[in-house]
Amino acid sequence: MDAIIAGKSAEQVKDRMIELDQQKQQLERRLSAFRAPGPILIHPSMAVTYRERVAALTAGLGDARCEGSAAGFGRSDRTDPGEGKHRR
């Protein structure tokens, strides 16, 4: 309505609406073709590994020799769904 009030012809508004509808349909097609990623898999012994690492980290908090070990904590404990193997 604002476009017509602003002086645009009904034909221009109609053309723009058709163009927007085509864009919407294209986006809907692309969205329907999108596959959501699979679930994140956690290695069966992850809880044990996590507890061990937390215990080691807690014990090493005051130890100057362990200063950089916290930086990589927990970064490599993911299972690769493609391989089904635990990565370290």
C-alpha distances in whole Angstrom, upper triangle without the diagonal:
4,5,5,6,8,10,10,11,9,13,12,9,11,14,13,12,16,17,16,17,20,21,20,23,25,25,26,29,30,30,32,35,35,38,39,42,45,46,48,52,54,58,60,63,60,60,64,63,61,63,66,64,63,66,67,65,66,69,68,66,69,71,70,71,68,66,64,64,61,58,58,58,56,55,57,57,54,55,54,52,53,56,57,59,59,59,61
4,5,5,6,9,9,11,11,14,13,10,13,15,13,14,17,18,17,19,22,21,21,24,26,26,27,30,31,31,33,35,36,39,39,42,45,47,48,52,54,58,60,62,59,60,64,63,60,63,65,63,62,65,66,63,64,68,67,65,68,69,69,70,67,64,62,62,59,57,57,57,55,54,56,56,54,55,53,52,53,57,57,59,59,58,60
4,5,5,6,5,8,9,11,9,7,11,12,11,12,15,15,15,17,20,20,20,23,25,25,26,29,30,30,32,34,35,38,39,42,45,47,48,52,55,58,61,63,60,61,64,63,61,63,66,63,63,66,67,64,65,69,68,66,68,70,69,70,67,65,62,63,60,57,57,58,56,54,56,56,54,54,53,52,52,56,57,59,59,58,60
4,5,5,5,6,6,10,9,7,10,13,12,13,16,17,17,19,21,22,22,25,27,27,28,31,32,32,34,37,37,41,41,45,48,49,51,55,58,61,64,66,63,64,67,66,64,67,69,67,66,70,70,68,69,72,71,69,72,74,73,74,71,68,66,66,63,61,61,61,59,57,59,59,57,58,56,55,55,59,60,62,62,61,63
4,5,7,9,10,13,13,11,14,16,15,16,19,20,20,22,25,25,25,28,30,30,31,34,35,35,37,39,40,43,44,47,50,51,53,57,59,63,65,67,64,65,69,68,65,68,70,68,67,70,71,68,69,73,72,69,72,74,73,74,71,69,67,67,64,62,62,62,60,59,61,61,58,59,58,57,57,61,62,64,64,63,65
4,6,9,11,14,12,11,15,16,15,16,20,20,19,22,24,24,25,28,29,29,31,34,34,35,37,39,39,43,43,46,49,51,53,56,59,62,65,67,64,65,68,67,64,67,69,67,66,69,70,67,68,72,70,68,71,72,72,73,70,67,65,65,63,60,60,61,59,57,59,60,57,58,57,56,57,60,61,63,63,62,63
4,6,9,11,10,10,14,15,14,16,19,19,20,22,24,25,26,28,30,30,32,34,35,36,38,40,41,44,45,48,51,53,54,58,61,64,67,69,66,67,70,69,67,70,72,69,68,72,73,70,71,74,73,71,74,75,74,75,72,70,67,68,65,62,63,63,62,60,61,62,60,60,59,58,58,62,63,65,65,64,65
4,7,8,6,7,10,11,11,13,15,16,17,19,21,21,23,25,26,27,29,31,32,33,35,37,37,41,42,45,48,50,52,56,58,62,64,67,64,65,68,67,65,68,70,67,67,70,71,68,69,73,72,70,73,74,73,74,71,68,66,66,64,61,61,61,60,57,59,60,57,58,56,55,55,59,60,62,62,61,63
4,5,5,6,9,10,11,13,14,16,17,19,20,21,23,25,26,27,29,31,32,33,35,37,38,42,43,46,49,51,53,57,60,63,66,68,65,66,70,69,67,69,72,69,69,73,73,70,72,75,74,72,75,76,76,76,73,71,68,68,66,63,63,64,62,59,61,61,59,59,57,56,56,60,61,63,64,63,65
4,5,5,6,9,10,10,12,14,15,16,18,20,21,22,24,26,27,29,30,31,33,35,36,40,41,44,47,49,52,55,58,62,64,66,64,65,68,67,65,68,71,68,68,71,72,70,71,75,74,72,75,76,75,76,73,71,68,68,65,63,62,63,61,59,60,60,57,58,56,54,54,58,59,62,62,62,64
4,5,5,6,9,10,11,12,14,15,17,18,20,21,23,24,26,27,29,30,31,33,35,39,40,43,46,49,51,55,58,61,63,66,63,65,68,67,65,68,70,68,68,72,72,70,71,75,74,72,75,76,75,76,73,70,68,68,65,62,62,63,60,58,59,60,57,57,55,53,53,57,58,61,61,61,63
4,5,5,6,9,10,11,12,14,15,17,18,20,21,23,24,26,27,28,30,32,33,37,38,41,45,47,49,53,56,59,62,64,61,63,66,65,63,66,68,66,65,69,69,67,68,72,71,69,72,73,72,73,70,67,65,65,62,59,59,60,58,55,57,57,54,55,53,51,51,55,56,58,59,58,60
4,5,5,6,9,10,10,12,14,15,16,18,20,21,22,24,26,27,28,30,32,35,36,39,43,45,47,50,53,57,59,62,59,60,64,63,61,63,66,63,63,67,67,65,66,70,69,67,70,71,71,71,68,66,63,63,60,58,57,58,56,54,55,55,52,53,51,49,50,53,54,57,57,57,59
4,5,5,6,9,10,10,12,14,15,17,18,20,21,23,24,26,27,29,30,34,35,39,42,44,46,50,53,56,59,61,59,60,64,63,61,64,66,64,63,67,68,65,67,70,70,68,71,72,72,72,69,67,64,64,61,59,58,58,56,54,55,55,52,52,50,49,49,52,54,56,57,56,59
4,5,5,6,9,10,11,12,14,15,17,19,20,21,23,24,26,27,29,33,34,38,41,43,45,49,52,55,58,60,58,59,63,62,60,63,65,63,63,66,67,64,66,70,68,67,70,71,70,71,67,65,62,62,60,57,56,57,55,53,54,54,51,51,49,47,47,51,52,55,55,55,57
4,5,5,6,9,10,11,12,14,15,16,18,20,21,22,24,26,27,31,32,35,39,41,43,46,49,53,55,58,55,57,60,59,57,60,62,60,59,63,64,61,63,66,65,63,67,68,67,67,64,62,59,59,57,54,53,54,52,50,51,51,48,49,47,45,45,49,50,52,53,52,54
4,5,5,6,9,10,10,12,14,15,16,18,20,21,22,24,26,29,31,34,37,39,41,45,48,51,54,56,54,55,59,58,56,59,61,59,58,62,63,60,62,66,65,63,66,67,67,67,64,62,59,59,56,54,53,53,51,49,50,50,47,47,46,44,44,48,49,51,52,51,54
4,5,5,6,9,10,11,12,14,15,17,18,20,21,23,25,28,30,33,36,39,41,45,48,51,54,56,54,55,59,58,56,59,61,59,59,63,63,61,63,66,65,64,67,68,68,68,65,63,60,59,57,54,53,54,51,49,50,50,47,47,45,43,43,47,48,50,51,51,53
4,5,5,6,9,10,11,12,14,16,17,18,20,21,23,27,28,31,35,37,39,43,46,49,52,54,52,54,57,56,54,57,59,57,57,61,61,59,61,64,63,62,65,66,65,65,62,60,57,57,54,52,51,51,49,47,48,48,45,45,43,41,41,45,46,48,49,49,51
4,5,5,6,9,10,11,12,14,15,16,18,20,21,25,26,29,32,35,37,40,43,47,49,52,49,51,54,53,51,54,56,54,54,58,58,56,58,61,60,59,62,63,62,63,59,57,55,54,52,49,48,49,46,44,45,46,43,43,41,39,39,43,44,46,47,47,49
4,5,5,6,9,10,10,12,14,15,16,19,20,24,25,28,31,34,36,40,43,46,49,51,49,50,54,53,51,54,57,55,54,58,59,57,58,62,61,60,63,64,64,64,60,59,56,55,53,50,49,50,47,45,46,46,42,42,40,38,38,42,43,46,47,46,49
4,5,5,6,9,10,11,12,14,15,17,19,22,24,28,31,33,36,39,42,45,48,51,48,50,54,52,51,54,56,54,54,58,59,56,58,62,61,60,63,64,63,63,60,58,55,55,52,50,48,49,46,44,45,45,42,41,39,37,37,41,42,45,46,45,48
4,5,5,6,9,10,11,12,14,16,17,20,22,25,28,31,33,37,40,43,46,48,46,48,51,50,48,51,53,51,51,55,55,53,55,58,57,56,59,60,60,60,56,55,52,51,49,46,45,46,43,41,42,42,39,39,36,35,35,38,40,42,43,42,45
4,5,5,6,9,10,10,12,14,15,19,20,24,27,29,31,35,38,41,44,46,44,46,49,48,46,49,52,50,50,53,54,52,54,57,56,55,58,59,59,59,56,54,51,50,48,46,44,45,42,40,41,41,37,37,35,34,34,37,38,41,42,41,44
4,5,5,6,9,10,10,12,14,18,20,23,26,29,31,35,38,41,44,46,44,46,49,48,47,50,52,51,51,54,55,53,55,58,58,57,60,61,61,60,57,55,52,52,49,47,45,46,43,41,41,41,38,37,35,33,33,37,38,40,42,41,44
4,5,5,6,9,10,11,13,16,19,22,25,28,30,33,37,40,42,45,43,45,48,47,46,49,51,49,49,53,53,51,54,57,56,55,58,59,59,58,55,53,50,50,47,45,43,44,41,39,39,39,36,35,33,31,31,34,36,38,40,39,42
4,5,5,6,9,10,11,14,16,19,22,25,27,31,34,37,40,42,40,42,45,44,42,46,48,46,46,50,50,48,50,53,52,51,55,56,55,55,52,50,47,46,44,42,40,41,38,36,36,36,33,33,31,29,29,33,34,36,37,37,39
4,5,5,6,9,10,13,15,18,21,24,26,30,33,36,39,41,39,41,44,43,42,45,47,46,46,50,50,48,50,54,53,52,56,56,56,56,53,51,48,47,45,43,41,41,38,36,37,36,33,32,30,28,28,32,33,36,37,37,39
4,5,5,6,9,12,15,18,21,24,27,29,33,36,38,41,39,41,45,44,43,46,48,46,47,50,51,49,51,54,54,53,57,57,57,57,53,52,49,48,46,43,41,42,39,36,36,36,33,32,30,27,27,31,32,35,36,36,39
4,5,5,6,10,13,16,19,22,24,27,31,34,36,39,37,39,42,41,40,43,45,43,44,47,48,46,48,51,51,50,53,54,54,53,50,49,45,44,42,40,38,38,36,33,33,33,30,29,27,25,24,28,29,32,33,33,36
4,5,5,9,10,14,17,19,22,25,28,31,34,37,35,36,40,39,37,41,43,41,41,45,46,44,46,49,49,48,51,52,52,52,48,47,44,43,41,38,36,37,34,31,32,31,28,27,25,23,24,27,28,31,32,32,35
4,5,8,10,14,16,19,22,25,28,31,34,37,35,37,40,39,38,42,44,42,43,46,47,45,47,51,50,50,53,54,54,53,50,49,46,44,42,40,38,38,35,33,33,32,29,28,26,23,23,27,28,31,32,32,35
4,6,10,13,15,18,21,24,27,30,33,36,34,36,39,38,38,41,43,41,42,46,46,45,47,50,49,49,53,53,53,52,49,48,45,43,41,39,37,37,34,32,31,31,27,26,24,21,21,24,26,29,30,30,33
4,6,9,12,15,18,21,24,27,30,33,31,33,36,35,34,38,39,38,38,42,42,41,43,46,46,45,49,49,49,48,45,44,41,40,38,35,33,33,30,28,28,28,24,23,21,19,18,22,23,26,27,27,30
4,6,9,12,15,17,21,24,26,29,28,30,33,32,31,35,36,35,36,39,40,39,41,44,43,43,47,47,47,47,43,42,39,38,36,34,31,31,28,26,25,25,21,20,18,15,15,19,20,23,24,24,28
4,6,9,12,15,18,21,24,27,25,27,30,29,28,31,33,32,33,36,37,36,38,41,40,40,44,44,45,44,40,40,37,35,33,31,29,28,25,23,23,22,19,18,16,14,15,18,19,21,22,23,26
4,7,9,12,15,18,21,23,21,24,27,26,25,28,30,29,30,33,34,32,35,38,37,37,41,41,41,41,37,37,33,32,30,28,26,25,22,20,19,19,15,14,12,10,12,15,15,18,18,19,22
4,7,9,12,15,18,21,19,21,24,24,23,26,28,27,28,31,32,31,34,36,36,36,40,40,41,40,36,36,34,31,30,28,25,25,21,20,19,17,14,12,11,8,10,13,12,15,16,17,20
4,6,10,13,15,18,16,18,21,21,20,23,25,24,25,28,29,29,31,34,34,34,38,38,39,38,34,34,32,29,27,26,24,22,19,18,17,15,12,11,11,8,11,14,12,15,15,16,19
4,7,10,13,15,13,15,18,17,17,20,22,21,22,25,26,25,27,30,30,30,34,34,35,34,30,31,28,26,24,23,20,19,15,14,14,11,8,8,8,7,11,13,11,13,12,13,16
4,7,9,12,10,13,16,15,15,18,20,19,21,24,24,24,26,29,29,30,34,34,35,33,30,30,28,25,24,23,20,19,15,15,13,10,7,6,7,6,10,11,8,10,9,11,14
4,6,8,7,9,12,11,12,15,16,16,17,20,21,21,23,25,26,27,30,30,32,31,27,28,26,22,21,21,18,16,12,13,11,8,6,6,9,9,13,13,10,10,8,10,12
4,6,5,9,10,10,11,14,15,15,17,19,20,21,23,25,25,27,30,30,31,30,26,28,25,22,21,21,18,16,13,14,11,8,7,6,9,10,13,12,9,8,6,9,11
4,6,8,9,10,11,13,14,16,17,19,20,21,23,25,26,27,31,31,33,31,28,29,27,24,23,24,21,18,15,17,15,11,11,10,13,13,16,15,11,11,9,12,14
4,6,5,6,9,10,11,12,14,16,17,18,20,21,23,24,28,27,29,28,24,26,25,21,21,22,19,16,14,16,14,10,11,11,15,16,19,17,14,12,10,12,12
4,5,5,6,9,10,10,12,14,15,16,18,20,21,22,25,25,27,26,22,24,22,19,18,19,16,13,10,12,11,7,9,10,13,15,18,17,14,12,9,11,11
4,5,5,6,9,10,10,12,14,15,16,18,20,21,24,25,27,26,22,24,23,19,18,20,17,14,12,14,14,10,12,13,17,18,22,20,17,16,13,15,15
4,5,5,6,9,10,11,12,14,15,17,18,20,23,23,26,24,21,23,22,19,18,20,18,14,13,16,15,12,14,15,19,20,23,22,19,17,14,15,14
4,6,5,6,9,10,11,12,14,15,16,18,21,21,23,21,18,20,19,15,15,17,14,11,10,12,11,9,12,13,17,19,22,20,18,15,12,13,11
4,5,5,6,9,10,10,12,14,15,16,20,20,22,21,17,19,18,14,13,15,13,9,8,11,11,9,12,14,18,20,23,22,19,17,14,14,13
4,6,5,6,9,10,10,12,14,15,19,19,22,21,18,19,19,16,14,17,15,12,11,15,15,13,15,18,21,23,26,25,22,20,17,18,16
4,6,5,6,9,10,11,12,14,17,17,20,18,15,18,17,14,13,16,15,11,11,15,15,13,16,18,22,24,27,25,23,20,17,17,15
4,5,5,6,8,10,10,12,15,15,17,16,13,14,14,10,10,12,11,8,8,12,12,11,15,17,21,23,26,24,23,20,16,16,13
4,5,5,6,8,10,10,14,15,17,17,13,15,15,11,10,13,12,9,10,13,14,13,17,19,23,25,28,27,25,23,19,19,16
4,5,5,6,9,10,13,13,16,16,13,15,16,13,12,15,15,12,13,17,17,16,20,22,26,28,31,29,27,25,21,21,18
4,5,5,6,9,11,11,14,13,10,12,13,10,10,13,13,10,12,16,16,16,20,22,25,28,31,29,27,25,21,20,17
4,5,5,6,10,10,12,12,8,10,11,8,7,10,11,8,11,14,16,16,19,22,25,28,31,29,28,25,22,20,17
4,5,5,8,10,13,13,11,12,13,11,10,14,14,12,14,17,19,19,22,25,28,31,34,32,31,28,24,24,21
4,6,7,8,11,12,9,12,14,12,11,15,16,14,16,19,21,20,24,27,30,33,36,34,32,30,26,25,22
4,6,5,8,8,6,8,10,9,9,13,14,12,16,18,20,20,24,27,30,33,35,34,32,29,26,24,21
4,6,8,10,7,8,10,10,9,12,14,13,16,18,21,21,25,28,31,34,36,35,34,31,27,26,23
4,6,9,8,9,12,12,12,15,17,16,20,22,24,25,28,31,34,37,40,38,37,34,31,29,26
4,5,6,7,11,11,12,15,17,16,19,22,23,24,28,31,34,37,39,37,36,33,30,28,25
4,5,5,9,10,12,14,16,17,20,22,24,25,29,32,34,37,39,38,37,34,31,29,25
4,6,8,9,11,13,15,16,19,21,22,23,27,30,32,36,37,36,35,32,28,26,23
4,6,5,8,10,12,12,16,17,18,20,23,27,29,32,34,33,32,29,25,23,20
4,6,7,9,11,12,16,17,19,21,24,27,29,33,35,34,33,30,27,24,21
4,6,6,8,10,13,14,16,18,21,25,26,30,31,30,30,27,24,21,18
4,5,6,7,11,12,13,15,19,22,24,27,29,28,27,24,21,19,15
4,6,5,9,10,13,14,17,21,23,26,29,28,27,24,21,19,16
4,6,9,9,12,14,17,20,22,25,27,27,26,24,20,18,15
4,6,6,8,11,13,17,18,22,24,23,23,20,17,14,11
4,6,8,9,12,16,18,21,24,23,22,20,16,14,11
4,6,6,9,12,15,18,20,20,19,17,13,12,10
4,6,8,11,13,16,18,18,18,16,13,10,9
4,6,9,11,14,16,15,15,12,9,7,5
4,7,10,13,15,14,13,11,7,6,6
4,6,9,12,11,10,9,7,6,8
4,6,9,8,6,6,5,6,9
4,5,5,6,6,7,7,11
4,6,5,8,9,11,14
4,6,8,11,12,15
4,5,8,10,13
4,7,9,13
4,6,10
4,7
4
